[in-house]
Amino acid sequence: MQTIVILLIVLVVLIIFLIICYLRWKKSALRVMDDGELMETAMGKIHYKLTGKGPVLFFMHGGPGGIDQAYFLNDMVKEGYSILTVSRPGYLRTPFTPYSYEEQVDQYIELLDKLAIDKVVPMGYSAGGPLALNFANKYPGRTYALVMEAGVSTLYEIPSEAPDSFWMKLFTSNRIQDILSWFTVIAIRIAFKMTFKSIISLETLLDKDEIKKFTDLVSKDKERKQWMIKLMDTTVPMSIRKLGLNHDMELLASIKKIPVDNINVRSLLIYSKDDNDVKWLNAEYLQNNLNDFELLVTHGGHFMWVGEDMDKIKSKRVEFLKSINFE
């Protein structure tokens, strides 16, 4: 009897400890809501952040995401550029309104006007791709150049394995979404190799041996590992990103053809043939429909940024932007 009582006491103490840890994590994670600024526009409030000095690179984040995902371009501030990013409707502090891609870029123009920014380089990453394309196509006079890195450009299909994965359960759950978010944050830190392997198994077309090689590369490299941990941090807590993600998925599913016929600026396309999320057909669509572009084919699928071509991607991005006339 005494043993049972001791075990119950230990269990209660453990539960209390876990609750305290969870609440502390959530309080810390919600601090992202204090970052950036809110701008009032005719279409409602928009959450944005502008850092750096120099020509403005307009980062269009992936899904789920928000202004914090602009860490993708931290290196570009040191190169002499400004980074502008916004949280799409339903992400972080931008109130949810079911705006289309075209309506969202209209709101971006008002934001740029209020910030006295004449022209930008729209940069589309993953689910942010359609925004970058719509901006460049609808407002060519406000566009210096275009960058698409694994950005959606045409018909989008969820990977067939996704519905049964833990990650889809995280993204679609309602009652325990933030608890699952917390588990994810813990897993990526204490069991990085296993967690990363489960992610790229879903997001890439790599075979078993290639997945092992990729996993070993990232697990043993501090910079790559920290990049992935940071990425996971910018996708949680799900409660402050869920409405935005749901809307992203609805918009992605509705894509038939994103018009690009009015895009005549120079474009940089960075895609991987191993990508199981934003598939190669997205690169092919842009190849077949843009007039002036450079294409960098990379290895590693949807996480090419930490793959063997990590340095090549960074240097190509800098090289391309240095070649643009910003006057």
PAZAPA-4460 file (N, C-alpha, C; in steps of 0.05 Angstrom, whole numbers, plus 32768, in hexadecimal, padded with zeros to 4 digits):
% residues 327
    n_x    n_y    n_z   ca_x   ca_y   ca_z    c_x    c_y    c_z   seq   type   mol
   8011   7FE8   8000   8000   8000   8000   8011   8019   8000     1      M     A
   8026   8018   8010   8038   802F   8012   8046   8035   7FF8     2      Q     A
   804D   801F   7FEA   805A   8022   7FCF   8047   8030   7FBB     3      T     A
   802E   8028   7FBC   801A   8034   7FAA   8017   8052   7FB0     4      I     A
   8017   8059   7FC9   8014   8075   7FD1   802C   8085   7FC7     5      V     A
   8044   807A   7FCA   805C   8087   7FC1   805C   808B   7FA3     6      I     A
   8053   8076   7F95   8051   8078   7F78   803D   808E   7F6F     7      L     A
   8027   808F   7F7D   8013   80A4   7F76   801D   80C0   7F7B     8      L     A
   802C   80C3   7F91   8038   80DD   7F98   804C   80E5   7F82     9      I     A
   805D   80D2   7F7A   8070   80D7   7F65   8062   80DE   7F4B    10      V     A
   804D   80D0   7F44   803D   80D5   7F2C   8031   80F1   7F2D    11      L     A
   8026   80F9   7F44   801A   8114   7F46   802F   8129   7F43    12      V     A
   8046   8125   7F50   805C   8138   7F4E   8066   813B   7F31    13      V     A
   8068   8124   7F23   8070   8124   7F07   805D   8134   7EF6    14      L     A
   8043   812F   7EFA   802E   813D   7EEB   802F   815B   7EEF    15      I     A
   8033   8162   7F09   8035   817F   7F0F   804D   818B   7F02    16      I     A
   8063   817D   7F03   807C   8186   7EF6   8078   818A   7ED8    17      F     A
   806B   8177   7ECB   8067   8179   7EAE   8054   8190   7EA8    18      L     A
   8040   8194   7EB8   802E   81AB   7EB4   803C   81C5   7EB6    19      I     A
   804E   81C8   7ECA   805D   81E0   7ECE   8070   81E5   7EB6    20      I     A
   807D   81CF   7EAD   808F   81D2   7E96   8080   81DA   7E7D    21      C     A
   8069   81CF   7E79   8058   81D5   7E62   8050   81F3   7E62    22      Y     A
   8046   81FC   7E79   803D   8217   7E7C   8054   822B   7E78    23      L     A
   806B   8224   7E82   8082   8236   7E7F   808A   8237   7E61    24      R     A
   808A   8220   7E54   8090   821F   7E37   807D   8230   7E28    25      W     A
   8063   822D   7E2D   804F   823C   7E1E   8051   825A   7E22    26      K     A
   8057   8262   7E3B   805A   827E   7E41   8072   8289   7E31    27      K     A
   8087   827A   7E30   809F   8283   7E21   8099   8283   7E03    28      S     A
   808B   826F   7DF9   8085   826D   7DDC   8073   8283   7DD3    29      A     A
   8061   828C   7DE4   804E   82A1   7DDD   805B   82BD   7DDC    30      L     A
   8074   82BF   7DE4   8082   82D9   7DE2   8085   82E3   7DC6    31      R     A
   8083   82D0   7DB3   8084   82D8   7D96   806E   82EC   7D90    32      V     A
   8059   82EB   7D9F   8043   82FE   7D9A   804A   831B   7DA0    33      M     A
   8060   831E   7DB0   8069   8339   7DB7   807D   8344   7DA2    34      D     A
   8086   8333   7D90   809A   833B   7D7C   808C   8349   7D65    35      D     A
   809A   8359   7D57   808F   8367   7D3F   807C   837D   7D47    36      G     A
   806E   8387   7D32   805B   839D   7D36   8040   8396   7D29    37      E     A
   802C   83A5   7D30   8011   83A3   7D23   800C   83BC   7D13    38      L     A
   8004   83B9   7CFA   7FFE   83CF   7CE9   7FE0   83CE   7CE3    39      M     A
   7FD2   83E4   7CE6   7FB6   83E6   7CDF   7FB4   83ED   7CC2    40      E     A
   7FA5   83DD   7CB3   7FA1   83E2   7C97   7F83   83E3   7C91    41      T     A
   7F7B   83EA   7C79   7F5F   83EB   7C72   7F53   83CF   7C73    42      A     A
   7F64   83BA   7C71   7F5A   839F   7C71   7F5E   8392   7C8C    43      M     A
   7F65   83A2   7CA0   7F68   8397   7CBB   7F86   8398   7CC4    44      G     A
   7F8A   838E   7CDC   7FA5   838F   7CE7   7FB7   8379   7CDA    45      K     A
   7FD1   8380   7CD8   7FE4   836C   7CCE   7FFD   836D   7CDF    46      I     A
   8006   8355   7CE7   801D   8352   7CF8   8036   8350   7CE7    47      H     A
   8049   8362   7CEB   8061   8362   7CDA   807A   8368   7CEA    48      Y     A
   8091   8363   7CDE   80AB   8369   7CEA   80BE   8371   7CD4    49      K     A
   80CC   8387   7CD9   80E0   8391   7CC6   80FA   8395   7CD5    50      L     A
   810F   8388   7CCB   8129   8389   7CD7   813E   838F   7CC2    51      T     A
   8155   839A   7CCA   816B   839F   7CB8   816A   83B9   7CA9    52      G     A
   817E   83BE   7C99   817F   83D6   7C89   8187   83CE   7C6C    53      K     A
   817B   83DB   7C59   8182   83D5   7C3D   8169   83CC   7C2E    54      G     A
   816D   83C2   7C15   8157   83B8   7C05   8146   83A4   7C14    55      P     A
   812C   83A5   7C10   8119   8395   7C20   8113   837A   7C13    56      V     A
   8119   8365   7C22   8112   834A   7C1A   80F8   8343   7C29    57      L     A
   80E3   833E   7C1A   80C8   8339   7C26   80C5   831B   7C29    58      F     A
   80C9   8311   7C41   80C8   82F4   7C46   80AB   82EB   7C4A    59      F     A
   80A3   82D7   7C3A   8088   82CB   7C3C   808B   82B0   7C4A    60      M     A
   8082   82AE   7C63   8087   8296   7C73   8078   827D   7C6B    61      H     A
   8082   8267   7C74   8075   824D   7C6F   805E   8248   7C82    62      G     A
   8052   8231   7C80   803C   822B   7C92   8040   8211   7CA1    63      G     A
   803C   8211   7CBB   8035   8228   7CCC   804E   823A   7CD0    64      P     A
   8049   8253   7CD6   805F   8265   7CDA   8056   8280   7CE5    65      G     A
   8063   8295   7CDD   805E   82B0   7CE7   8077   82C1   7CE3    66      G     A
   8077   82D8   7CEF   808E   82EA   7CEB   80A8   82DE   7CF6    67      I     A
   80A6   82CC   7D09   80BE   82C1   7D15   80CD   82AF   7D02    68      D     A
   80BF   82A5   7CEC   80CC   8293   7CDA   80E0   82A1   7CC7    69      Q     A
   80E1   82BC   7CC9   80F4   82CB   7CB8   8111   82C6   7CC1    70      A     A
   8116   82B6   7CD5   8131   82AF   7CDC   813F   82A1   7CC5    71      Y     A
   812F   8297   7CB2   813A   828B   7C99   814F   829E   7C8C    72      F     A
   8149   82B9   7C8F   8159   82CD   7C81   816B   82DE   7C93    73      L     A
   8170   82D4   7CAB   8180   82E4   7CBE   819B   82EC   7CB2    74      N     A
   81A7   82DA   7CA3   81C1   82E0   7C97   81C0   82F8   7C84    75      D     A
   81A9   82FC   7C78   81A7   8311   7C64   81A8   832D   7C70    76      M     A
   81A2   8330   7C8A   81A5   834A   7C97   81C2   8352   7C97    77      V     A
   81D3   833E   7C9D   81F0   8344   7C9D   81FB   834A   7C81    78      K     A
   81EC   8342   7C6D   81F4   8347   7C51   81EA   8363   7C48    79      E     A
   81DC   8371   7C59   81D3   838C   7C52   81B7   838F   7C48    80      G     A
   81A5   837C   7C50   8189   837D   7C47   8177   8381   7C60    81      Y     A
   815F   838B   7C5A   814A   838C   7C6E   8138   8374   7C6A    82      S     A
   812D   8369   7C7F   811A   8352   7C7D   80FF   835B   7C88    83      I     A
   80EB   835A   7C76   80CF   835F   7C7E   80C0   8345   7C7D    84      L     A
   80B1   8340   7C92   80A0   8328   7C92   8085   832F   7C9F    85      T     A
   8070   8321   7C97   8056   8325   7CA4   804B   8309   7CAC    86      V     A
   803B   8309   7CC0   802C   82F1   7CC7   8012   82F1   7CB7    87      S     A
   800E   82DC   7CA8   7FF5   82DB   7C98   7FDC   82D9   7CA9    88      R     A
   7FC5   82DE   7C9E   7FAC   82DD   7CAE   7FA9   82C4   7CBE    89      P     A
   7FA5   82C7   7CD9   7FA2   82B0   7CEA   7FBB   82A7   7CF7    90      G     A
   7FD2   82B3   7CF0   7FEC   82AD   7CFC   7FF4   82C3   7D10    91      Y     A
   7FFB   82BA   7D28   8005   82CC   7D3C   7FF1   82E3   7D41    92      L     A
   7FF9   82FC   7D3D   7FE8   8313   7D44   7FD8   831E   7D2C    93      R     A
   7FDA   8312   7D15   7FC9   831B   7CFE   7FAE   830E   7D01    94      T     A
   7F99   831D   7D05   7F7E   8311   7D09   7F76   8301   7CF0    95      P     A
   7F67   82EC   7CF5   7F5F   82DB   7CDE   7F48   82E7   7CCF    96      F     A
   7F4D   82EB   7CB5   7F39   82F2   7CA2   7F3F   82E2   7C89    97      T     A
   7F2B   82D5   7C7D   7F31   82C2   7C67   7F38   82D0   7C4D    98      P     A
   7F4D   82DF   7C4D   7F56   82ED   7C35   7F63   82DA   7C21    99      Y     A
   7F5E   82DF   7C08   7F6B   82D0   7BF2   7F87   82D9   7BF0   100      S     A
   7F97   82CB   7BE0   7FB3   82D3   7BDB   7FB3   82F0   7BD0   101      Y     A
   7FA2   82F5   7BBD   7FA1   830F   7BB0   7F9A   8325   7BC4   102      E     A
   7F88   8320   7BD6   7F80   8333   7BEB   7F97   8338   7BFE   103      E     A
   7FA5   8323   7C05   7FBB   8325   7C18   7FD1   8337   7C0C   104      Q     A
   7FD7   8334   7BF2   7FED   8345   7BE7   7FE3   8362   7BE4   105      V     A
   7FC9   8366   7BE1   7FBF   8381   7BE1   7FC4   838F   7BFC   106      D     A
   7FC1   837F   7C11   7FC6   8389   7C2C   7FE4   838F   7C30   107      Q     A
   7FF5   837E   7C24   8012   8382   7C26   801A   839D   7C19   108      Y     A
   800C   83A4   7C03   8013   83BD   7BF6   800D   83D5   7C08   109      I     A
   7FF6   83D3   7C16   7FF0   83E9   7C29   8004   83EA   7C3F   110      E     A
   800D   83D3   7C49   8022   83D1   7C5D   803B   83DF   7C53   111      L     A
   8044   83D8   7C3B   805C   83E4   7C2F   8059   8402   7C2D   112      L     A
   8041   840B   7C24   803D   8428   7C22   8040   8436   7C3D   113      D     A
   8035   842A   7C52   8036   8436   7C6D   8052   8435   7C78   114      K     A
   8062   8422   7C6F   807E   8420   7C78   8091   842F   7C65   115      L     A
   8086   843C   7C51   8095   844B   7C3D   80AA   843A   7C2F   116      A     A
   80A2   8422   7C28   80B3   840F   7C19   80A9   840E   7BFD   117      I     A
   80B9   8415   7BEA   80B0   8416   7BCE   80B0   83FB   7BC1   118      D     A
   80C7   83ED   7BC2   80C9   83D3   7BB5   80D6   83BE   7BC7   119      K     A
   80CF   83A5   7BC2   80DA   838F   7BD2   80E2   8377   7BC0   120      V     A
   80EF   8364   7BCC   80F3   834A   7BC0   80E2   8336   7BCE   121      V     A
   80CB   832E   7BC2   80BA   831A   7BCF   80C8   82FF   7BCF   122      P     A
   80C9   82F2   7BE6   80D7   82D8   7BE8   80C4   82C3   7BF3   123      M     A
   80BC   82B0   7BE3   80A8   829C   7BEA   80B4   8282   7BF3   124      G     A
   80AD   827A   7C0B   80B7   8261   7C17   809F   824F   7C1D   125      Y     A
   80A0   8237   7C11   808B   8223   7C15   806F   822F   7C11   126      S     A
   805E   822F   7C25   8043   823A   7C22   8042   8258   7C1E   127      A     A
   8059   8265   7C20   805B   8282   7C1A   805F   8287   7BFD   128      G     A
   8064   8272   7BED   8069   8275   7BD1   8053   8284   7BC1   129      G     A
   803A   827C   7BC5   8024   8289   7BB6   8022   82A7   7BBC   130      P     A
   802A   82AF   7BD4   8029   82CC   7BDB   803E   82DB   7BCC   131      L     A
   8056   82CF   7BCA   806C   82DC   7BBC   8066   82DF   7B9E   132      A     A
   805A   82CA   7B93   8053   82CA   7B76   803D   82DE   7B71   133      L     A
   8029   82DE   7B82   8012   82F1   7B7E   801C   830E   7B81   134      N     A
   802E   8312   7B94   8038   832E   7B97   8047   8337   7B7E   135      F     A
   805A   8326   7B75   806B   832D   7B5E   805A   8330   7B45   136      A     A
   8046   8320   7B43   8035   8321   7B2A   8022   8339   7B2A   137      N     A
   8016   833E   7B41   8002   8353   7B43   800E   836F   7B46   138      K     A
   8026   8370   7B52   8033   838A   7B57   8050   838A   7B4D   139      Y     A
   8054   8387   7B33   806F   8386   7B28   807E   83A0   7B2D   140      P     A
   8070   83B6   7B30   807D   83D0   7B35   8088   83D2   7B51   141      G     A
   8080   83C0   7B62   808A   83C1   7B7E   809E   83AA   7B83   142      R     A
   80A6   839D   7B6E   80B7   8385   7B70   80D2   8388   7B63   143      T     A
   80E7   8385   7B73   8103   8386   7B68   810A   836B   7B5A   144      Y     A
   8104   8355   7B67   810B   833B   7B5E   80F9   8327   7B6D   145      A     A
   80FB   830E   7B66   80EB   82F9   7B73   80FD   82E2   7B7B   146      L     A
   80F8   82D8   7B94   8106   82C0   7B9D   80F2   82AB   7BA6   147      V     A
   80F4   8293   7B9C   80E2   827D   7BA4   80F4   8266   7BAE   148      M     A
   80F1   825F   7BC7   8101   8249   7BD3   80ED   8234   7BDD   149      E     A
   80EB   821E   7BCE   80D7   8209   7BD4   80BC   8215   7BD8   150      A     A
   80B5   8229   7BC8   809C   8237   7BCB   8086   822A   7BB9   151      G     A
   806E   8228   7BC3   8058   821D   7BB3   8052   8230   7B9C   152      V     A
   804F   8225   7B84   8049   8236   7B6D   8032   822C   7B5D   153      S     A
   8029   8214   7B62   8014   8208   7B52   8004   81F4   7B63   154      T     A
   7FF7   81E1   7B57   7FE6   81CE   7B66   7FF6   81C1   7B7E   155      L     A
   7FE8   81C1   7B95   7FF5   81B7   7BAD   7FE6   819E   7BB7   156      Y     A
   7FF6   8189   7BBD   7FEA   8171   7BC8   7FF9   816A   7BE2   157      E     A
   7FEA   8164   7BF7   7FF6   815B   7C10   8003   8140   7C0B   158      I     A
   801B   813B   7C16   8027   8120   7C13   8015   810A   7C1C   159      P     A
   8014   80F4   7C0D   8000   80DF   7C13   8004   80D3   7C2F   160      S     A
   801C   80D4   7C3A   8022   80C9   7C54   8019   80DB   7C6B   161      E     A
   8014   80F5   7C64   8010   8109   7C79   7FF8   8104   7C8B   162      A     A
   7FE0   80FD   7C81   7FC9   80FB   7C92   7FCC   80E9   7CAA   163      P     A
   7FDD   80D4   7CA9   7FE1   80C1   7CBF   7FF9   80C8   7CD0   164      D     A
   8007   80DE   7CCB   801F   80E5   7CDA   8019   80F5   7CF3   165      S     A
   802C   80F4   7D06   802A   8104   7D1E   8028   8121   7D18   166      F     A
   8036   812A   7D03   8037   8146   7CFD   801C   8150   7CF3   167      W     A
   800D   8140   7CE5   7FF3   8148   7CDD   7FE0   8149   7CF5   168      M     A
   7FE4   8137   7D07   7FD3   8137   7D20   7FD9   8150   7D30   169      K     A
   7FF2   8159   7D30   7FF9   8172   7D3E   7FEB   8189   7D30   170      L     A
   7FEC   818A   7D16   7FE2   81A1   7D07   7FC3   81A2   7D07   171      F     A
   7FB6   818B   7D0A   7F99   818A   7D08   7F8B   8187   7D23   172      T     A
   7F99   8182   7D38   7F8C   817E   7D52   7F82   8199   7D5C   173      S     A
   7F6E   8198   7D6E   7F63   81B1   7D79   7F66   81B2   7D97   174      N     A
   7F5E   819D   7DA5   7F5E   819E   7DC2   7F7A   819D   7DCF   175      R     A
   7F8C   818D   7DC2   7FA6   818A   7DCF   7FBC   8194   7DBC   176      I     A
   7FB6   81A6   7DAB   7FC9   81AF   7D97   7FE3   81BB   7DA4   177      Q     A
   7FE0   81CA   7DBA   7FF8   81D6   7DC6   8008   81C2   7DD6   178      D     A
   7FFA   81AD   7DE1   8009   8198   7DEF   801A   8188   7DDB   179      I     A
   800E   8183   7DC3   801D   8175   7DAE   8034   8187   7DA4   180      L     A
   802F   81A1   7DA4   8044   81B4   7D9C   805B   81B2   7DB0   181      S     A
   8055   81B0   7DC9   8069   81AE   7DDE   8079   8195   7DDB   182      W     A
   806B   817F   7DD6   8079   8165   7DD2   808C   8166   7DBB   183      F     A
   8084   8175   7DA6   8095   8178   7D8E   80AE   8187   7D95   184      T     A
   80AB   819C   7DA4   80C2   81AD   7DAC   80D6   819C   7DBD   185      V     A
   80CB   818C   7DCF   80DB   817B   7DE0   80E9   8166   7DCF   186      I     A
   80DA   8159   7DBD   80E5   8143   7DAC   80FC   814D   7D9B   187      A     A
   80F9   8164   7D8F   810E   816E   7D7C   8128   8175   7D8B   188      I     A
   8125   8179   7DA6   813D   8180   7DB6   814A   8167   7DC3   189      R     A
   813A   8155   7DCD   8146   813E   7DDB   8149   8125   7DC9   190      I     A
   813A   8124   7DB4   813C   810D   7DA1   813D   8118   7D85   191      A     A
   8151   8129   7D80   8152   8138   7D66   8153   8125   7D4E   192      F     A
   8165   8112   7D4F   8169   8100   7D39   8150   80F1   7D31   193      K     A
   8143   80E5   7D44   812A   80D6   7D3F   8114   80E9   7D34   194      M     A
   8111   8100   7D40   80FC   8113   7D38   8101   811E   7D1C   195      T     A
   811A   8126   7D17   8121   8130   7CFC   811C   811B   7CE7   196      F     A
   8124   8102   7CED   8120   80ED   7CDA   8103   80E8   7CD3   197      K     A
   80F1   80EA   7CE7   80D5   80E7   7CE2   80CA   80FE   7CD1   198      S     A
   80D5   8116   7CD4   80CC   812D   7CC4   80D4   8129   7CA7   199      I     A
   80EE   8124   7CA2   80F7   8122   7C86   80ED   8109   7C78   200      I     A
   80E6   80F5   7C87   80DA   80DD   7C7A   80C0   80E4   7C6D   201      S     A
   80B2   80F8   7C78   8098   8101   7C6D   809C   8117   7C57   202      L     A
   80B0   8128   7C5C   80B3   8140   7C4B   80C5   813C   7C32   203      E     A
   80D2   8125   7C30   80E5   8121   7C1A   80DE   8107   7C0B   204      T     A
   80EA   8104   7BF4   80E8   80EC   7BE4   8101   80DB   7BE5   205      L     A
   8112   80E1   7BF9   812B   80D3   7BFC   8126   80B6   7C04   206      L     A
   8138   80A4   7BFC   8136   8088   7C04   8142   8085   7C20   207      D     A
   8140   806C   7C2B   8148   8067   7C46   8165   806F   7C4C   208      K     A
   8177   8068   7C3A   8193   806F   7C3E   8198   808D   7C3C   209      D     A
   818A   809A   7C2A   818D   80B7   7C28   8182   80C6   7C40   210      E     A
   816C   80BC   7C4B   8161   80C7   7C63   8174   80C5   7C7B   211      I     A
   8181   80AD   7C7D   8195   80A9   7C92   81AC   80BC   7C8F   212      K     A
   81B6   80C0   7C77   81CC   80D2   7C71   81C5   80EF   7C78   213      K     A
   81AD   80F7   7C70   81A3   8112   7C75   81A0   8116   7C94   214      F     A
   8194   8103   7CA1   8190   8104   7CBE   81AB   8107   7CCD   215      T     A
   81BE   80F7   7CC5   81D9   80F8   7CD2   81E6   8113   7CCD   216      D     A
   81E3   811E   7CB5   81F0   8137   7CAE   81E5   814D   7CC1   217      L     A
   81CB   814F   7CC3   81BE   8164   7CD3   81C3   8160   7CF1   218      V     A
   81C1   8147   7CFA   81C4   8141   7D16   81E0   8148   7D21   219      S     A
   81F4   8145   7D10   8210   8149   7D18   821A   8166   7D14   220      K     A
   820A   8177   7D08   8212   8192   7D02   8202   81A6   7D12   221      D     A
   820F   81B5   7D23   8202   81C7   7D36   81F0   81DC   7D27   222      K     A
   81FB   81E8   7D12   81EC   81FD   7D03   81D2   81F2   7CF7   223      E     A
   81D4   81DB   7CEA   81BD   81CE   7CDE   81A8   81C6   7CF3   224      R     A
   81B2   81BB   7D09   81A1   81B2   7D1E   8191   81C9   7D2B   225      K     A
   81A0   81DF   7D30   8193   81F6   7D3C   817E   8203   7D29   226      Q     A
   8184   8202   7D0F   8171   820C   7CFB   8157   81FD   7CFD   227      W     A
   8159   81E3   7CFF   8140   81D2   7D00   8131   81D7   7D1A   228      M     A
   813F   81D9   7D30   8132   81DE   7D49   8124   81F9   7D48   229      I     A
   8131   820D   7D3C   8124   8227   7D39   810B   8226   7D27   230      K     A
   810D   8216   7D12   80F6   8213   7D01   80DE   8208   7D10   231      L     A
   80E2   81F3   7D20   80CD   81E7   7D30   80C1   81FC   7D44   232      M     A
   80D3   820C   7D4F   80C9   8221   7D61   80B7   8235   7D54   233      D     A
   80BB   8239   7D39   80AA   824D   7D2B   8091   8241   7D20   234      T     A
   808B   8228   7D27   8072   821C   7D1F   805F   8216   7D37   235      T     A
   8068   821E   7D4F   8058   8219   7D67   8059   8232   7D78   236      V     A
   8046   8235   7D8C   802F   8224   7D92   801B   8224   7D7B   237      P     A
   800E   820E   7D77   7FFB   820D   7D60   7FE2   821E   7D64   238      M     A
   7FDB   8224   7D7D   7FC3   8233   7D83   7FC4   824F   7D77   239      S     A
   7FDC   825A   7D74   7FDE   8276   7D69   7FE5   8275   7D4B   240      I     A
   7FE4   825D   7D3F   7FEA   825B   7D23   7FD5   824A   7D14   241      R     A
   7FC3   823E   7D23   7FB1   822A   7D17   7F9E   8236   7D02   242      K     A
   7F92   824D   7D08   7F80   8259   7CF5   7F8E   8260   7CDB   243      L     A
   7FA7   826A   7CDE   7FB7   8270   7CC6   7FBD   8258   7CB6   244      G     A
   7FC5   8242   7CC4   7FCC   8229   7CB6   7FB3   821E   7CA8   245      L     A
   7F9C   821E   7CB5   7F84   8214   7CA8   7F7E   8223   7C8F   246      N     A
   7F81   823E   7C90   7F7B   824F   7C79   7F90   8249   7C63   247      H     A
   7FA9   8246   7C6B   7FBE   823F   7C57   7FB7   8226   7C48   248      D     A
   7FAE   8211   7C57   7FA7   81F8   7C4A   7F90   81FB   7C37   249      M     A
   7F7C   820B   7C3E   7F65   820F   7C2D   7F6E   821E   7C13   250      E     A
   7F7F   8232   7C16   7F88   8241   7BFF   7F9A   822F   7BED   251      L     A
   7FAB   8220   7BF9   7FBD   820E   7BE9   7FAD   81FA   7BD9   252      L     A
   7F98   81EF   7BE6   7F87   81DB   7BD9   7F77   81E7   7BC2   253      A     A
   7F73   8201   7BC3   7F63   820F   7BAE   7F73   8218   7B96   254      S     A
   7F8D   8215   7B97   7F9E   821F   7B82   7F9A   820F   7B68   255      I     A
   7F95   821D   7B53   7F93   8210   7B38   7FAA   821A   7B27   256      K     A
   7FAE   8234   7B27   7FC4   823F   7B18   7FCA   825B   7B24   257      K     A
   7FE2   825F   7B2D   7FEA   8279   7B37   7FF5   8289   7B1F   258      I     A
   7FE9   82A0   7B18   7FF2   82AF   7B01   800E   82BA   7B05   259      P     A
   801F   82B7   7AF2   803A   82C2   7AF3   8042   82D1   7AD9   260      V     A
   802E   82D5   7AC8   8033   82E0   7AAD   803D   82FD   7AAF   261      D     A
   8039   830A   7AC6   8041   8326   7AC8   805B   8329   7AD7   262      N     A
   8068   8313   7ADD   8082   8313   7AEB   8099   8314   7AD7   263      I     A
   80A6   832B   7AD6   80BC   832E   7AC3   80D7   8335   7AD1   264      N     A
   80D6   8336   7AEC   80EF   833B   7AFA   8100   8322   7AFB   265      V     A
   8119   8325   7B02   812A   830D   7B05   8121   82FD   7B1D   266      R     A
   8122   82E2   7B1A   8119   82D1   7B2F   812D   82BB   7B36   267      S     A
   812F   82B5   7B4F   8140   829F   7B59   812E   8289   7B63   268      L     A
   8131   8271   7B58   8121   825A   7B60   8133   8245   7B6D   269      L     A
   812D   823D   7B85   813D   8229   7B93   812A   8212   7B9B   270      I     A
   812D   81FB   7B8F   811B   81E4   7B94   812B   81CA   7B95   271      Y     A
   811E   81B6   7BA1   812A   819C   7BA2   8118   8187   7B95   272      S     A
   8124   8176   7B85   8115   8160   7B78   810C   814B   7B8C   273      K     A
   8118   814C   7BA4   8112   8139   7BB9   80FB   8142   7BCB   274      D     A
   80EF   8159   7BC5   80DA   8164   7BD6   80C0   8155   7BD3   275      D     A
   80B6   814B   7BEA   809C   813D   7BE9   8085   814F   7BF2   276      N     A
   808B   8168   7BF9   8076   817B   7C02   8071   818E   7BEB   277      D     A
   8084   81A0   7BE6   8082   81B1   7BCE   8091   81A3   7BB8   278      V     A
   8082   8194   7BA8   808E   8182   7B95   809B   8190   7B7D   279      K     A
   80AB   8182   7B6E   80BB   818D   7B59   80AA   819B   7B44   280      W     A
   8091   8193   7B41   807F   81A0   7B2D   807C   81BE   7B32   281      L     A
   8081   81C6   7B4B   8080   81E3   7B51   8097   81F2   7B44   282      N     A
   80AF   81E5   7B43   80C6   81F1   7B36   80C1   81F1   7B17   283      A     A
   80B6   81DB   7B0D   80B1   81D8   7AF1   809D   81ED   7AE7   284      E     A
   8089   81F3   7AF7   8075   8207   7AEF   8082   8222   7AEB   285      Y     A
   8094   8229   7AFE   80A2   8243   7AFC   80B6   8243   7AE5   286      L     A
   80C4   822D   7AE1   80D6   822A   7ACB   80C8   822F   7AB0   287      Q     A
   80B0   8225   7AAE   80A2   8226   7A95   8093   8241   7A91   288      N     A
   8091   8251   7AA6   8080   8269   7AA4   808E   8283   7AAB   289      N     A
   80A6   8282   7AB6   80B4   829B   7ABC   80C8   82A1   7AA5   290      L     A
   80CD   82BA   7AA1   80DE   82C2   7A8B   80FC   82C4   7A92   291      N     A
   8102   82CD   7AAA   811D   82D2   7AB2   8123   82C6   7ACE   292      D     A
   812F   82AF   7ACE   8132   82A1   7AE8   814C   8292   7AE9   293      F     A
   8155   828D   7B02   816B   827B   7B07   8160   8265   7B19   294      E     A
   8168   824C   7B13   815E   8235   7B22   8175   8227   7B2F   295      L     A
   8173   8224   7B4A   8186   8214   7B59   8178   81FA   7B62   296      L     A
   8182   81E4   7B58   8176   81CA   7B5F   8186   81BF   7B77   297      V     A
   8178   81B9   7B8C   8185   81B1   7BA5   817E   8195   7BAE   298      T     A
   818C   818B   7BC2   8187   8170   7BCD   817B   8173   7BE9   299      H     A
   8169   8161   7BF1   8160   8161   7C0C   8142   8165   7C10   300      G     A
   8133   8168   7BFA   8116   816B   7BFD   810E   8185   7C0A   301      G     A
   80F8   8185   7C1A   80ED   819D   7C25   80FE   81A9   7C3B   302      H     A
   8113   819C   7C43   8126   81A7   7C56   8141   81AA   7C4A   303      F     A
   8142   81B2   7C31   815A   81B6   7C22   816C   81CB   7C30   304      M     A
   8161   81DD   7C40   8170   81F2   7C4C   8184   81E8   7C61   305      W     A
   8181   81CF   7C6B   8194   81C3   7C7D   81A2   81AB   7C71   306      V     A
   819D   81A6   7C58   81A9   8190   7C4A   81C5   8195   7C41   307      G     A
   81CF   8184   7C30   81EB   8187   7C26   81EF   81A0   7C16   308      E     A
   81DA   81AC   7C0C   81DC   81C5   7BFC   81D7   81DE   7C0C   309      D     A
   81D8   81DD   7C26   81D2   81F4   7C37   81E3   820C   7C30   310      M     A
   81FC   8209   7C2E   820E   821F   7C28   820A   8229   7C0B   311      D     A
   8204   8217   7BF9   81FF   821E   7BDD   81E6   822F   7BDB   312      K     A
   81D1   8229   7BEA   81B9   8238   7BEA   81BE   8255   7BF4   313      I     A
   81CD   8257   7C0A   81D3   8271   7C16   81E3   8282   7C02   314      K     A
   81F7   8276   7BF7   8209   8286   7BE5   81FA   828E   7BCB   315      S     A
   81E9   827D   7BC1   81DA   8283   7BA9   81C6   829A   7BAE   316      K     A
   81B9   8299   7BC5   81A7   82AE   7BCD   81B5   82C9   7BCE   317      R     A
   81CC   82CA   7BDB   81DB   82E3   7BDD   81E5   82EC   7BC1   318      V     A
   81F0   82D9   7BB2   81F9   82E0   7B97   81E3   82EB   7B86   319      E     A
   81CB   82DF   7B87   81B5   82E9   7B77   81AD   8305   7B7F   320      F     A
   81AA   8309   7B99   81A0   8323   7BA2   81B5   8339   7B9D   321      L     A
   81CF   8332   7B9F   81E4   8346   7B99   81E3   834E   7B7C   322      K     A
   81D7   833E   7B6B   81D7   8344   7B4E   81BF   8355   7B46   323      S     A
   81AD   835B   7B59   8195   836A   7B53   819B   8388   7B57   324      I     A
   8191   8398   7B44   8194   83B5   7B46   817D   83C0   7B57   325      N     A
   8184   83CA   7B6F   8170   83D3   7B81   816C   83F2   7B7F   326      F     A
   8176   83FE   7B6B   8173   841B   7B68   8159   8422   7B5A   327      E     A
***
